[in-house]
Amino acid sequence: MKALEELERYRLEHRISQVKLAQMLGVSFATVNRWFNTRCQPNRIQQYHIEKFLKEHKS
């Protein structure tokens, strides 16, 4: 999923922990961790908020 790749790149470039990113997105750390370890995919609502977050925080 392209949005997750962009989200991970954003996180690494800005030196944000998964915990902090989870807080910024309004989800739990476990949820973010599962996304990045490909254990699950974001649902439609989460996908929408990820895309919105990335648009708002483009560098």
Contacts in CASP RR format, 6 or more apart in sequence:
PFRMAT RR
TARGET T0000
AUTHOR 0000-0000-0000
METHOD contacts of the structure
MODEL  1
MKALEELERYRLEHRISQVKLAQMLGVSFATVNRWFNTRCQPNRIQQYHI
EKFLKEHKS
1 41 0 8 1.000
1 42 0 8 1.000
3 42 0 8 1.000
3 47 0 8 1.000
3 50 0 8 1.000
3 51 0 8 1.000
3 54 0 8 1.000
4 35 0 8 1.000
4 36 0 8 1.000
4 41 0 8 1.000
4 42 0 8 1.000
4 50 0 8 1.000
6 54 0 8 1.000
7 21 0 8 1.000
7 35 0 8 1.000
7 50 0 8 1.000
7 53 0 8 1.000
7 54 0 8 1.000
8 36 0 8 1.000
10 16 0 8 1.000
10 54 0 8 1.000
10 57 0 8 1.000
10 59 0 8 1.000
11 17 0 8 1.000
11 18 0 8 1.000
11 21 0 8 1.000
13 59 0 8 1.000
16 24 0 8 1.000
18 29 0 8 1.000
18 32 0 8 1.000
18 33 0 8 1.000
18 36 0 8 1.000
19 29 0 8 1.000
21 32 0 8 1.000
22 28 0 8 1.000
22 29 0 8 1.000
22 31 0 8 1.000
22 32 0 8 1.000
24 53 0 8 1.000
25 32 0 8 1.000
25 46 0 8 1.000
25 49 0 8 1.000
25 50 0 8 1.000
25 53 0 8 1.000
26 49 0 8 1.000
27 46 0 8 1.000
31 46 0 8 1.000
34 40 0 8 1.000
35 41 0 8 1.000
35 42 0 8 1.000
42 50 0 8 1.000
END
